[in-house]
Amino acid sequence: MSWPARVVSTELRKIIAYRSDFWVNFLGQTLIQLFIARALWQSIFESNGTGVIGGFTLGQMTLYYLLAPLTMKILMGENIGFLSREIYDGGLNRYLVWPLPPLGYKLLTYLTYSTFYIAQLGLLYTLGRFLLDERPYELSEFLRLVLGMGYLFVAAAGYFCMMCLCELVAFWADNTWTLGVMLRFVAAFLGGAFLPLTFFPEAIRDVIQYLPFAAFVSGPVNLILGRSTPLEAMQSFLVMLVWLPILGLSVRALWKRGNLQYTGVGM
């Protein structure tokens, strides 16, 4: 078995080791967020006396607020501290002596978590689609879901690079947790996880469309919901592909510079 396969196998066993606790926390958090969002938007729809707001029906808006938090969960992968903790406690030593690339190993473990959450998104969206939307389920919707899940896998790799830029500051700073929290907030706000981007002023949307955040969140969510045309979905994906090498090269440069500063335990 190759080392990537061994890494993925090990990480999956870690994820499902306490599966009952995992599912209770995951579904509990998801359902609570969805219930609050549904109640809030239902009151907004009723107060406005309309069935459509910003191009969303209440059912579509509910599905949006099911997918958006799950998308952020996918992007977060192993969550904040997946690399900075290794730098602080000297655990980075073992990655430096192993016969495999440290950042490649971290990317693989990160994407294993993301892939696990992508599978959950596919399951929960399918269930929610039948419960929250009265339209018949068509083959085109299934194809959009599959394409959106593939899109999210690439988006998770891009977000990994952004998180690495925050985590690698640990080579010089005593605390990088705040940077991770700030990144998560900015990504959620500018990506449309808090509020669909259709409600943003047009001037702001014109700027946001060139940033990676909308491509990370709003892009795949709108693709799955069928709210973007094929051209719009392709443009969003291309924006992410443009940013991906820029972020990757920045991580590589920061990693090389940080290694010159690193003094691990026992070294």
Secondary structure, DSSP 8 states (H G I E B T S, - for coil): --HHHHHHHHHHHHHHTTHHHHHHHHHHHHHHHHHHHHHHHHHHHHHHT-S-BTTB-HHHHHHHHHHHHHHHHHHHTT-TTTTHHHHHHTTHHHHHHSSS-HHHHHHHHHHHHHHHHHHHHHHHHHHHHHHH--S---HHHHHHHHHHHHHHHHHHHHHHHHHHHHHGGGGT-S--HHHHHHHHHHHHHHHTSSS-GGGS-HHHHHHHTTSHHHHHTHHHHHHHHT-S-HHHHHHHHHHHHHHHHHHHHHHHHHHHHHHTT---TT-
